[in-house]
Amino acid sequence: MPSKDSLPPPPPDIPLQLTRSKLYPIQAWYCIGIFISIIAILQWISFFHSKFARWRQKSENFDLEQVQLHRHRGFSWHRLPSGFINAYRALAFRSTLEIGKSYSLTMAEVLITVAYIIFLFVWEFINSMSPADAARILSEYF
């Protein structure tokens, strides 16, 4: 039996809350940094792809008057990324979601919003406790 002078122990989740409140701003900066890094990597890939495509086109010596206008091309692996990008652009920016009579959203806006909501839920629940830990902490409260 504890003495009358001793203080009751603090609730078991207080240190956990303090740690998470200290780490929250750091995690927010990591998320901003990851977002900027992804955009930067995609921009660099686009930049280098455009330079490489121009370089390859300039390196081929051909006479424009001798080129056939309607040349049948077969399947080519190096055009596959361009095909995926064009398909994404067609679906994301030409397809719309009509809300009411006067408001519409492109699928790109919808996808970004859904991805943001999923990110927020993952970030919120990633530090949650397992059911066994929650039962142990709740049993210590009572």
C-alpha positions as CSV (number, residue, x, y, z in Angstrom):
1,M,0.0,0.0,0.0
2,P,1.5,3.3,-1.0
3,S,2.2,6.0,1.6
4,K,0.1,9.1,1.7
5,D,3.0,11.3,0.7
6,S,3.8,9.5,-2.6
7,L,2.3,10.8,-5.8
8,P,0.3,8.5,-8.0
9,P,2.1,7.4,-11.1
10,P,1.4,9.4,-14.2
11,P,-0.9,7.9,-16.8
12,P,1.1,5.5,-19.0
13,D,0.5,7.3,-22.3
14,I,1.9,10.7,-21.2
15,P,5.5,10.0,-22.3
16,L,4.2,8.6,-25.5
17,Q,2.2,11.8,-26.2
18,L,5.2,14.0,-25.3
19,T,7.4,12.1,-27.7
20,R,4.9,12.2,-30.5
21,S,4.3,16.0,-30.0
22,K,8.1,16.5,-30.3
23,L,8.4,14.4,-33.4
24,Y,5.3,15.8,-35.2
25,P,7.0,19.0,-36.6
26,I,10.0,16.9,-37.8
27,Q,7.6,14.5,-39.5
28,A,5.8,17.4,-41.2
29,W,9.1,18.7,-42.6
30,Y,10.0,15.2,-43.8
31,C,6.7,15.0,-45.7
32,I,7.2,18.4,-47.3
33,G,10.8,17.4,-48.2
34,I,9.6,14.1,-49.7
35,F,6.9,15.8,-51.8
36,I,9.4,18.4,-53.1
37,S,11.9,15.6,-53.8
38,I,9.4,13.6,-55.8
39,I,8.5,16.6,-57.9
40,A,12.2,17.4,-58.4
41,I,13.1,13.9,-59.5
42,L,10.2,13.8,-62.0
43,Q,11.3,17.2,-63.4
44,W,14.9,16.0,-63.8
45,I,13.7,12.8,-65.5
46,S,11.6,14.9,-67.9
47,F,14.5,17.3,-68.5
48,F,17.0,14.5,-69.3
49,H,14.5,12.6,-71.4
50,S,13.8,15.7,-73.5
51,K,17.6,16.3,-74.0
52,F,18.3,12.7,-74.8
53,A,15.4,12.5,-77.3
54,R,16.6,15.7,-79.1
55,W,20.2,14.5,-79.1
56,R,19.2,11.2,-80.7
57,Q,17.0,12.9,-83.3
58,K,19.9,15.3,-84.2
59,S,22.4,12.5,-84.4
60,E,20.5,10.7,-87.2
61,N,21.6,12.2,-90.5
62,F,18.7,12.1,-92.8
63,D,17.3,14.2,-95.6
64,L,13.8,15.6,-94.8
65,E,12.8,15.3,-98.5
66,Q,13.6,11.6,-98.5
67,V,11.5,10.8,-95.4
68,Q,8.2,9.1,-96.0
69,L,5.3,11.0,-94.5
70,H,3.2,8.0,-93.5
71,R,5.6,5.4,-92.3
72,H,4.1,2.4,-90.5
73,R,5.9,1.9,-87.2
74,G,5.9,-1.4,-85.3
75,F,6.0,-1.8,-81.6
76,S,8.9,-0.1,-79.9
77,W,9.9,-0.4,-76.3
78,H,11.4,3.1,-76.1
79,R,8.0,4.7,-76.9
80,L,6.2,2.8,-74.1
81,P,6.8,5.5,-71.3
82,S,5.6,8.2,-73.7
83,G,2.5,6.1,-74.3
84,F,1.8,5.7,-70.6
85,I,2.2,9.5,-70.0
86,N,-0.1,10.3,-72.9
87,A,-2.7,7.9,-71.6
88,Y,-2.5,9.3,-68.1
89,R,-2.8,12.9,-69.5
90,A,-5.9,11.9,-71.6
91,L,-7.6,10.2,-68.6
92,A,-6.6,12.7,-65.9
93,F,-7.2,16.0,-67.7
94,R,-10.0,15.2,-70.2
95,S,-12.2,13.2,-67.9
96,T,-14.2,15.2,-65.5
97,L,-16.5,14.6,-62.5
98,E,-19.6,16.7,-62.6
99,I,-20.9,18.1,-59.3
100,G,-24.2,19.8,-59.7
101,K,-24.9,21.8,-62.8
102,S,-22.0,24.2,-62.9
103,Y,-19.1,22.6,-61.1
104,S,-16.7,20.0,-62.4
105,L,-13.4,18.5,-61.3
106,T,-10.8,16.9,-63.5
107,M,-9.7,13.4,-62.6
108,A,-6.2,14.8,-61.8
109,E,-7.7,16.9,-59.0
110,V,-9.7,14.0,-57.7
111,L,-6.7,11.7,-57.7
112,I,-4.6,14.3,-55.9
113,T,-7.3,14.8,-53.3
114,V,-7.8,11.1,-52.7
115,A,-4.0,10.6,-52.4
116,Y,-3.8,13.4,-49.9
117,I,-6.6,12.0,-47.8
118,I,-5.0,8.5,-47.8
119,F,-1.7,10.1,-46.8
120,L,-3.4,11.9,-43.9
121,F,-5.1,8.7,-42.6
122,V,-1.8,6.7,-42.9
123,W,0.1,9.4,-41.1
124,E,-2.6,9.6,-38.3
125,F,-2.9,5.9,-37.7
126,I,0.7,4.7,-38.2
127,N,1.6,5.5,-34.6
128,S,-1.5,4.0,-33.1
129,M,-1.2,1.1,-30.7
130,S,-2.0,-2.5,-31.3
131,P,-5.1,-3.8,-29.5
132,A,-2.9,-5.7,-27.0
133,D,-1.1,-2.5,-26.0
134,A,-4.3,-0.5,-25.8
135,A,-5.8,-3.2,-23.5
136,R,-2.7,-3.1,-21.3
137,I,-2.8,0.7,-21.0
138,L,-6.5,0.8,-20.3
139,S,-6.2,-1.9,-17.6
140,E,-3.5,0.3,-15.9
141,Y,-5.9,3.2,-15.8
142,F,-8.5,1.4,-13.8
